[in-house]
Amino acid sequence: MRSSSWNLLRQLRLHSTQPWIVAGDFNEVMIQSEVDSSHLRPQAQMQSFRLTLSDCELHDLGYDGFPFTWCNNRKAPDTVRARLDRAIATQPWSQLYPKAVVKHLSHGSSDHLPILIVLDPNTLPSSRPLRKRFRFEAFWASIPGCEEVIKQTWPLPHTPDTLNRRIQNTRISLLKWYQDKVGPIKTRLRRLAQELDALSKLSITDATQASERHLKDEQESLWKQEELYWKQRGKAHWLRCGDRNTAFFHASATEKRTQNRIKGIKNLHGHWVTLVSDVRSTFLSYFQHLFASSLPDPIQIDRTLAVIPRTVTDSMRSVLERPYTAAEVWPAIRNMKPLSSPGPDGLPPLFYQKYWSTVGPATVRAVLHLLNHGSMESRMNHSFIVLIPKVSDPQEPAHYRPISLSNVVYKIASKMVATRIKPIMEKIISKEQAAFLSGRSITDNILMAYELNHSIKTSRRGEPRYGALKLDVSKAFDRIEWTFLEKVLRCHGFPSSTIRTIMLCVTTVTYSVMINGVPEGNIIPTRGIRQGDPLSPYLFILCSDTLSRLLHAECDRNSEIGFQLSPTTPKISHLLFADDTLIFSSATLAAMRGIDGVLSSYAAVSGQMINLEKSVLVIPSEPDAQYTHLLSEAVGVPLTETLGRYLGLPSMVGLSKKAAFRNLKDRIHSRILHWHTKFLSKAGKMVLIKSVLQAIPAYSMQCFKLPASLIAELNGLLSSFWWDDRGKPKMHLLAWDKLCRATVHGGLGFRNLAIFNKALLAKQCWRILMKPDSLLAQLLKGKYYRNTSFLCASLGRSPSFTWRSLLTARELLVSGLRWCPGDGSQINIWSSPWLPRMGFFKPIYKRPELPPTLRVSDLINPGTRDWNRSLIRHLFLPIDASSILSIPLGTGRHPDRLIWHFSKDGAYSVKSGYKRAWSTEHLRCPGPAHSSDTFSAFWKQLWRIALPPKILLFAWRLCRNILPTKALLRRRNVCRDSQCEVCDQEEENWHHAIATYPWAKLVWSNIHLPWALLSASLSDPLIWVHHCFRALTASDFRKMLIGCWAIWSKRNEVRLFARSPDVMSTVAFINTYLATSTTAFDPEPQPLPHSPTVTRRWEAPAHGTFKVNVDSGRAGNHTVCAGIIRDDRGKCVGWFSKTSFPPLDPEHGEYLAAKSGLEFARFLGLQAVTLESDCLTLVSAVNENVMHNASLFNILNDITALLATFDTYHVIFVRRQANNAAHLLGKVVSPLTGFGFDDSLLPSVVKHQLYIDSQ
């Protein structure tokens, strides 16, 4: 019956191309979440429905109201609800009625809900206000004249120097410039189209071709501007490159505006209102009440906060009390997303990033005045509240998430404060909090929660009963009491100046609520912190840390609160991720009453409100129902069988792993079924798959190994989406696993989800290995490997699904682990992996007469802390000895450490793990010639060619021989005849279609490429294209690819539309396209690079300070490390030059030069030094304590230890010009080994440079 209906829909679609809508009872659902039942809906039935909609180019219009339209009216557990009734439409219909809404109405006598389609609900204003508020358009930055307007308007020579005044003047001038000098994009495009049309009717001459190229250049520029206009509104930040996707961005923006449009709301009395004034007053009343303080008792606050110790140390206070400087301003604005939504002044970060040289000085003054003097210009801290729906059909103000849009200038200041307090927060926040802090991960909490729940559920008879309490906090950020926040800061010991600055940022805010694009009201809050403010996350976790400390104190008083898996594991009372709270305790009344007391005290002083209805209590092993009811009443939370989902993932997975993660498939389906994805180009699709669709299961795959059958279904979905054309199923011309090969191996770089799953799980294994003191590592060790290490752990008794998942990925991690020697005491020479080479990390040959317990420390000279070269060459094969002697040793006794060999910094990354796992799989199953090393360099160069992605994708299809020629279709049994139907002379294979087809020959002969090269008959198109790549110049090869694409496109037009191709117009098109293609695929203007000035000439150090300039260079078969030390007058007080055989890696040489320079300065007895180097990685490694090169870890430790011996020191990056003396000594001059205390022995060229530097 259903199949007949689906076929009828297909037949109806064939009879009309007009806008089309179909509504009613379809008796089927699209995805599993549209059914509420204890039984799963058959996938085949849903897939058949989805294919029908795809064939008919129909998409679902969504709905307002109750999610299910049909019910079988049976009692639980036999109740079944489903969304069987819907409205579906074609894209033209949705574009014709972009505001259409489908409403699920109230029940009548039927078991179905009636649905109502409202074409234009205009009782409220549209999302476009009558007077549009100012917004700096991103495409303005690409128009000549915009920068000049800003340069002329921004300065204020004769008026009070206020930032507000500058911004206001600039806004007025930009609007006037755009209206008078530029004009709307559509108007300009229409004019260009008319001019091009008139030009096409003239005879072709050099002059008309030049005019056409000029007009098309201008048209291309306008198309890019139009795309950027809609991209700024569509908020598809994942789509950073690709062919023009203007229609997609337009559709995204339209859908976003439709979804966020408020059509009505329930007022405070529960009545549905739609009038503008009623909706406005409802929202304003709601937020005025939400942001109004409950006036907590100060004495009760002090009593509650007595559990907070003074955590901010004197050294932390000194850092916080430092005045803010201009050098901190640019990094704050540089890292903001250029096109993120602007605040009330309408200026996005792009404006400041692009024109920083003009607007920067005044912005810096305003920001520093705010932070250092506590003074803020009026309206700088005014914010818009944007209402983002939290549910599919919002009915009440509480169903919207209020996100604040603040002015960028305020966000710069807020971000600077956040950057300064962030390192301190990491040290003072309790371990149970995993949100917003580097080094902590949401996955730790997920894995711990799963392990604890698993242990509670699988506890045996006779063991104590435990329970878990999951709390839902209502409007957590918006209810934080300011008095509470300030007292928390004081209790922790933050300095008064920092507290004043933070409270100034928090308490001076005012709000307007954006209702359908119109800012309404002026709310002056007395509590709450903004969502969207860079500072807010840190302030919130600081406040919520009070709950942690209260629970710890209660746990100390009441031993029944908390859960301890074993005597060797820590007792865990709770886990926090921002406001998501999970509490564990014994299933006793005393424990529940203690927890209730803590929650009540915390809520009373902080303003937080626990939503008891949405919170749940789980006590899985308690047989006494009456007692569990008492426990539920004691804490005021309903009792349930499971916790449901915790932090978005299952808190418990049963026997059916596939059913537990079926929502992943539904989510990918939902994204694919969004009708505006059909507007994406092929390049846009590729980015969508990589950045969005394949990222959907990634969150789950970090903690769980997904079933192979589910991964196969997800791959099938993605493959179908890639090959489909605007929703219509097409032939899959290449297997998905071949598409998942890296681009350098002939694939498209899509992820193999099974390998990606393993790489993500290996990341968790790495965290457990590297952070043995973390709560997660301690918990797992106590449960699974008490007497051994993680690398040797077994499954153990009654293992959880997460533990099983982790162990499946441990093999991948072990395959890339090796020891980096420090003092060498932990590394066994023969059995430990420690040699830095690919493939095998152990010595190849072991001498049988030597003891098996030899350590690497036995190979190090104890006095000099260098390798015992003669012993090493005696014990090992030359290849092993060479690997050992290449390992840098430090002079200090640093501990040995495990590193991941396949990352330069030695830390495991998912990217490097994926590559390692893929290469291992590739070795087992070698790929075809397309992926061989012979062509890897070609593939890499191909994707870098300056052509639009659509042409590069065509070139890839040609190289992979998957152009749908008749020869290919015959091989796949699609057609019987492979004869070319255009010329009817030869078989239509790839070479005939592209090169030897008679009309194609004429095109090639007129674009002046060597015909002998193009006509070469080769069986493999990859070899043919590669041959052309090697024989042609870069410009001619680009022309060849454009020609192939143009000929193929024109050939398809001949076949499909019977159009007669014109040779000369095609040649002109190819030449014009070649001239304009270099910029055609880069639509987004990039902010001008700007950074604090880097010294370009040598400058004398401060009075009483000595400057150490160091450099290294390779000369033939050796490396020279050199340095010069000068005083504050520029006089040379010492120099050194060291030669190293064999030559070192350049970065290794720079590190050794820095170490030698500091050792020499220490030898001279200097106390205040400035070390300057032109090696940026060295400077950042020292200043930011970040390891960029794991093999140089020992030398970096030596450098850090040497710096600590000076009274004062600075390490600065300089350009080569400012480091030229050391550079000449180390590279240009012939090796000069030794040292000196003046410049008398230095070569003349170095002396001359010293003289230039001193002037």
VENCORDA-V828201 format. One record per run of one state. SS is the DSSP state (alpha for helix, beta for strand, coil for the rest). FROM is the first residue (numbers start at 0). TO is the last residue. If there is no record, write none. Layout:
BEGIN
SS	FROM	TO
SS	FROM	TO
END
This chain:
BEGIN
coil	0	0
alpha	1	13
coil	14	19
beta	20	24
coil	25	30
alpha	31	33
beta	34	35
coil	36	41
alpha	42	54
coil	55	56
beta	57	59
coil	60	62
beta	63	63
coil	64	68
beta	69	70
coil	71	79
beta	80	81
coil	82	83
beta	84	89
alpha	90	95
coil	96	99
beta	100	103
coil	104	110
beta	111	111
coil	112	113
beta	114	117
coil	118	136
alpha	137	141
coil	142	144
alpha	145	153
coil	154	161
alpha	162	181
coil	182	183
alpha	184	199
coil	200	204
alpha	205	233
coil	234	244
alpha	245	259
coil	260	263
beta	264	265
coil	266	270
beta	271	272
coil	273	274
alpha	275	289
coil	290	296
alpha	297	306
coil	307	312
alpha	313	319
coil	320	325
alpha	326	333
coil	334	347
alpha	348	353
coil	354	354
alpha	355	372
coil	373	380
beta	381	388
coil	389	395
alpha	396	398
beta	399	405
coil	406	406
alpha	407	427
coil	428	431
beta	432	432
coil	433	440
alpha	441	456
coil	457	464
beta	465	470
coil	471	471
beta	472	473
coil	474	475
alpha	476	478
coil	479	479
beta	480	480
alpha	481	491
coil	492	494
alpha	495	506
coil	507	508
beta	509	514
coil	515	516
beta	517	522
coil	523	525
beta	526	526
coil	527	534
alpha	535	556
coil	557	559
beta	560	560
coil	561	561
beta	562	562
coil	563	570
beta	571	571
coil	572	572
beta	573	576
coil	577	578
beta	579	585
coil	586	587
alpha	588	605
coil	606	607
beta	608	609
coil	610	614
beta	615	617
coil	618	623
alpha	624	634
coil	635	636
beta	637	638
coil	639	643
beta	644	645
coil	646	647
beta	648	649
coil	650	655
alpha	656	659
coil	660	660
alpha	661	672
coil	673	673
alpha	674	678
coil	679	680
alpha	681	695
coil	696	696
alpha	697	700
coil	701	706
alpha	707	722
coil	723	723
beta	724	724
coil	725	726
beta	727	727
coil	728	734
alpha	735	738
coil	739	741
alpha	742	744
coil	745	751
alpha	752	769
coil	770	773
alpha	774	783
coil	784	788
alpha	789	791
coil	792	799
alpha	800	815
beta	816	819
coil	820	826
beta	827	827
coil	828	853
beta	854	854
alpha	855	858
beta	859	859
coil	860	865
beta	866	866
coil	867	867
alpha	868	874
coil	875	876
alpha	877	884
coil	885	895
beta	896	899
coil	900	908
alpha	909	923
coil	924	927
alpha	928	930
coil	931	931
alpha	932	941
coil	942	947
alpha	948	958
coil	959	964
alpha	965	970
coil	971	977
beta	978	978
coil	979	985
beta	986	986
coil	987	988
alpha	989	995
coil	996	996
alpha	997	1005
coil	1006	1009
alpha	1010	1013
coil	1014	1019
alpha	1020	1030
coil	1031	1032
alpha	1033	1056
coil	1057	1061
alpha	1062	1079
coil	1080	1104
beta	1105	1114
coil	1115	1116
beta	1117	1125
coil	1126	1130
beta	1131	1139
coil	1140	1144
alpha	1145	1162
coil	1163	1166
beta	1167	1172
coil	1173	1174
alpha	1175	1183
coil	1184	1188
alpha	1189	1202
coil	1203	1206
beta	1207	1212
coil	1213	1214
alpha	1215	1227
coil	1228	1232
beta	1233	1235
coil	1236	1242
alpha	1243	1253
coil	1254	1254
END
